[in-house]
């Protein structure tokens, strides 16, 4: 990995922060000083007025601190949609000689929160505990930064649409399928497309004004998801995206953008927060839907029953402590002893 920018070495006491000391204002791990990269940057940049490009850099630093802790200036610039020089100037405006020292500061602040993949938090917790802690932190960040107004706009667009196509690929589909399958089961005219290629082309070809596309796209962004938004937008379709950066390729192609944190541990993105957003959108959609949606949902359930989709529930043991009845194919007998 090639570093970017100048670096005049560590501070006199070995800390990564300008002015000496490991943490200006106290150690965040002990409750003092900057508790997150966002609050740390707020302190460093209190007297700095950020331009639009610098604001993009700040957003990436605060929403993806684990990535930025080890990335080059060029890699951060790519995620922010700016050039490498902008990232280096941002570091210098925060009081650092260049990106390497600034990156070390980000890493120190972020890892002080207890999310170092190399140091498993908690006795016996290991990376499982680190993953749970990261997801919990992401959810707290979501509560603070989520754009609820835009979320309601997305819900209104889906509710008003003649037809909605939900688009995603790879692990992005984890959250997308949660919304798509559940909303379709509630009777909304919504289809889910994660296969790409001719299947995606066919789903998009019939869309026009009055329809909606909801895409889920996180770094690294799939070309077909971005292209689907572009095709839909050119056809007059309302385009919405759930993504991890307001400056992602998918965000540039959408009319309505919801940004959610997706950082995990060990270099793996987490779809926990995105899935939470999916269920939140679904709750808003179904709770405020018109009465006509209920018959549609009942029809979906009726068809499911006719297809015999759902297995019957049987307890592991009956109330008298005996084994649960078993019958042909493991489905249980048609009658219980009491009924006979």
C-alpha positions in Angstrom: 0.0 0.0 0.0 1.5 3.4 -1.0 1.0 6.3 1.4 0.0 9.7 0.2 1.1 13.1 1.4 4.0 14.3 3.5 4.7 13.0 6.9 7.2 14.5 9.4 7.1 11.5 11.8 5.4 11.0 15.1 4.9 13.7 17.7 7.6 13.9 20.4 5.9 11.5 22.8 5.1 9.0 20.0 1.4 9.9 19.7 -0.3 10.4 16.4 -1.9 13.7 17.3 -0.6 17.2 16.6 0.6 19.0 19.6 1.7 15.8 21.4 -0.2 13.3 23.5 -2.2 10.3 22.4 -5.6 12.1 22.7 -6.2 15.8 22.9 -8.7 16.4 25.6 -8.5 13.0 27.2 -8.6 9.3 26.4 -11.9 8.5 24.7 -11.6 4.9 26.0 -11.9 6.4 29.6 -14.8 8.7 28.8 -12.9 11.8 28.0 -12.0 13.5 24.7 -13.5 12.5 21.4 -15.8 9.5 21.7 -16.1 8.9 17.9 -14.3 10.0 14.8 -17.1 12.4 14.1 -16.8 14.2 17.5 -13.0 14.2 17.2 -13.2 15.9 13.8 -15.7 18.4 15.2 -13.0 19.5 17.7 -10.2 19.6 15.1 -12.3 21.5 12.6 -14.2 23.8 14.9 -12.8 26.9 13.2 -12.6 25.5 9.7 -15.3 26.1 7.1 -15.6 23.1 4.9 -16.4 23.3 1.2 -18.6 20.8 -0.6 -15.6 18.5 -1.5 -14.2 18.6 2.0 -17.6 17.8 3.4 -17.7 14.6 1.2 -14.3 13.6 2.7 -15.6 14.2 6.2 -18.7 12.0 5.6 -16.6 9.1 4.4 -14.2 9.5 7.4 -17.1 9.5 9.9 -19.2 6.8 8.4 -16.4 4.4 7.4 -13.7 4.9 10.0 -12.4 1.3 10.0 -11.8 1.5 6.2 -10.2 4.9 6.4 -7.9 3.7 9.2 -5.9 1.7 6.7 -6.7 3.2 3.3 -4.5 5.4 1.2 -5.6 9.0 0.5 -6.4 7.9 -3.1 -8.7 5.1 -1.8 -10.6 7.5 0.5 -10.8 10.0 -2.4 -12.4 7.4 -4.6 -15.1 6.7 -2.0 -15.7 10.4 -1.5 -15.9 11.2 -5.2 -13.0 13.7 -5.0 -9.3 13.8 -6.0 -6.4 12.6 -3.8 -5.2 16.2 -3.2 -8.5 17.1 -1.6 -8.1 14.3 1.0 -4.5 15.5 1.8 -5.7 19.1 2.1 -8.4 17.9 4.5 -5.8 16.3 6.7 -3.7 19.4 6.7 -6.7 21.6 7.6 -7.1 19.4 10.7 -3.6 20.2 11.8 -1.7 17.3 10.3 1.3 17.4 7.9 -0.2 14.8 5.6 -2.4 11.8 5.2 -0.3 9.1 7.0 -0.3 10.9 10.4 -3.9 11.8 10.0 -4.8 8.2 9.2 -3.0 7.1 12.3 -5.1 9.5 14.3 -8.3 8.1 12.9 -7.2 4.6 13.7 -6.3 5.5 17.3 -9.7 7.2 17.9 -11.6 4.4 16.2 -9.8 1.5 17.9 -10.1 3.2 21.3 -13.8 2.5 21.1 -13.0 -1.2 21.4 -13.4 -2.4 17.8 -9.9 -3.5 17.0 -10.2 -6.8 15.0 -6.8 -7.7 16.2 -7.8 -7.4 19.9 -11.0 -9.4 20.5 -13.1 -7.5 23.0 -14.5 -9.2 26.1 -13.5 -12.5 27.7 -14.1 -15.2 25.1 -16.1 -12.9 22.9 -13.6 -12.7 20.0 -14.7 -11.4 16.7 -18.3 -12.3 17.4 -18.4 -9.8 20.2 -16.6 -7.3 18.0 -19.2 -7.8 15.2 -22.1 -7.3 17.7 -20.5 -4.2 19.1 -19.9 -2.7 15.7 -23.5 -3.3 14.7 -24.7 -1.7 17.9 -22.5 1.3 17.2 -23.8 1.5 13.6 -27.4 1.4 14.9 -26.8 4.3 17.3 -25.2 6.2 14.5 -28.2 5.5 12.3 -30.6 6.9 15.0 -28.5 10.1 15.0 -28.0 10.7 11.3 -30.9 8.9 9.5 -33.0 11.1 7.1 -36.5 10.2 8.2 -38.1 12.8 5.9 -36.5 11.2 2.8 -37.5 7.7 4.2 -41.1 8.8 4.2 -40.7 10.1 0.7 -39.5 6.6 -0.4 -42.4 5.0 1.4 -44.9 7.4 -0.4 -43.3 6.6 -3.7 -43.6 2.9 -3.3 -47.2 3.2 -2.1 -48.2 5.5 -5.0 -46.4 3.4 -7.7 -48.3 1.2 -10.1 -45.3 -1.2 -9.9 -42.1 -1.2 -7.9 -39.0 -3.1 -8.7 -36.5 -3.7 -5.9 -32.9 -4.2 -7.3 -29.8 -5.6 -5.5 -26.9 -8.0 -6.1 -24.6 -10.0 -3.9 -24.8 -9.4 -0.1 -26.7 -6.1 -0.8 -29.6 -8.4 -1.5 -29.8 -9.4 2.2 -31.7 -6.2 3.1 -33.4 -5.8 -0.2 -35.0 -9.2 -0.1 -36.3 -8.5 3.4 -38.3 -5.5 2.1 -39.3 -6.9 -1.2 -40.6 -10.3 -0.1 -42.4 -9.0 3.0 -44.0 -6.0 1.1 -45.2 -8.3 -1.7 -46.7 -10.6 0.9 -48.7 -7.6 2.1 -50.2 -7.2 -1.4 -48.1 -4.4 -2.7 -47.4 -4.5 -6.5 -43.7 -5.1 -6.0 -41.2 -7.4 -7.6 -37.7 -8.3 -6.5 -34.8 -8.7 -9.0 -31.4 -9.8 -8.0 -30.5 -12.0 -11.0 -29.3 -9.3 -13.3 -28.8 -9.7 -17.0 -31.9 -10.4 -19.1 -34.0 -10.8 -16.0 -33.2 -7.3 -14.8 -33.6 -5.9 -18.3 -37.1 -7.5 -18.5 -38.1 -6.1 -15.2 -37.0 -2.6 -16.1 -38.3 -2.5 -19.7 -41.9 -2.2 -18.8 -41.4 0.7 -16.3 -42.3 4.3 -16.9 -43.8 7.3 -15.3 -45.8 6.3 -12.2 -43.5 3.4 -11.4 -40.7 3.1 -8.8 -37.3 1.5 -8.5 -35.7 0.9 -5.0 -32.1 -0.1 -5.2 -29.7 -1.3 -2.5 -26.1 -0.6 -3.3 -23.0 -0.6 -1.0 -19.3 -0.5 -1.7 -18.1 -2.1 -3.9 -21.1 -1.0 -6.0 -22.4 -3.4 -8.7 -22.4 -1.9 -12.2 -25.8 -3.4 -13.0 -27.5 -1.9 -9.9 -26.1 1.6 -10.8 -27.1 1.1 -14.5 -30.6 0.0 -13.4 -31.1 3.3 -11.6 -29.9 5.2 -14.6 -32.2 3.4 -17.0 -35.1 3.8 -14.7 -34.5 7.5 -14.2 -34.2 8.1 -18.0 -37.7 6.5 -18.3 -39.3 8.8 -15.8 -39.4 6.3 -13.0 -39.0 7.5 -9.4 -35.6 6.2 -8.3 -34.6 5.5 -4.7 -31.4 4.0 -3.3 -30.2 2.8 0.1 -26.5 3.1 0.2 -23.4 3.8 2.4 -22.4 7.2 0.9 -24.2 10.2 -0.5 -21.5 10.3 -3.1 -21.6 6.7 -4.2 -22.1 5.8 -7.9 -25.7 4.6 -7.1 -26.5 7.8 -5.2 -25.7 9.9 -8.2 -28.4 8.1 -10.2 -31.2 8.3 -7.7 -33.7 11.0 -6.9 -34.0 9.9 -3.2 -31.0 8.7 -1.3 -30.9 7.1 2.2 -27.4 6.8 3.7 -26.8 4.1 6.3 -23.6 2.8 7.9 -22.5 -0.6 6.7 -19.1 -1.1 8.4 -18.4 -4.5 9.9 -15.2 -6.1 11.3 -12.5 -8.1 9.7 -12.9 -6.2 6.4 -16.5 -7.5 5.9 -19.4 -5.2 5.5 -22.4 -5.6 7.7 -26.0 -5.5 6.4 -27.5 -5.4 9.9 -28.4 -1.7 9.8 -29.5 -1.9 6.2 -31.9 -4.8 7.2 -33.2 -2.7 10.1 -34.0 0.1 7.6 -35.7 -2.4 5.4 -38.0 -3.5 8.2 -38.6 0.1 9.2 -39.7 1.1 5.7 -41.9 -2.0 5.7 -43.5 -1.0 9.0 -44.2 2.5 7.7 -45.5 1.2 4.4 -48.0 -1.3 6.0 -49.1 0.8 8.9 -50.1 3.7 6.7 -51.3 1.8 3.7 -54.8 2.2 2.4 -57.6 -0.2 3.3 -57.4 -1.7 -0.2 -54.1 -3.2 0.7 -55.7 -5.6 3.2 -57.7 -7.6 0.6 -54.6 -7.9 -1.5 -52.6 -9.2 1.4 -55.4 -11.7 2.1 -55.2 -12.9 -1.4 -51.5 -13.5 -1.1 -52.0 -15.5 2.0 -54.8 -17.5 0.4 -52.6 -18.4 -2.6 -49.8 -19.4 -0.2 -52.2 -21.7 1.6 -53.3 -23.2 -1.6 -49.7 -23.9 -2.5 -49.1 -25.4 0.9 -46.2 -23.2 1.5 -46.0 -23.3 5.3 -45.2 -26.2 7.6 -47.3 -26.7 10.6 -45.8 -26.0 14.0 -45.5 -28.8 16.5 -43.8 -28.5 19.9 -40.9 -30.6 20.8 -42.9 -32.1 23.7 -46.5 -32.0 24.7 -47.8 -30.5 27.9 -47.7 -33.9 29.6 -44.0 -34.2 29.0 -44.3 -36.8 26.2 -42.7 -36.7 22.8 -44.5 -34.6 20.2 -46.6 -36.7 17.8 -45.1 -37.6 14.5 -46.8 -38.8 11.4 -46.1 -39.4 7.7 -43.4 -37.2 6.4 -42.8 -35.7 9.8 -45.9 -33.5 9.5 -47.6 -35.0 12.6 -50.8 -37.1 12.8 -54.1 -35.7 11.6 -55.6 -36.1 15.1 -54.3 -36.0 18.7 -55.0 -38.6 21.3 -57.5 -36.3 23.0 -59.4 -35.8 19.8 -59.7 -39.6 19.4 
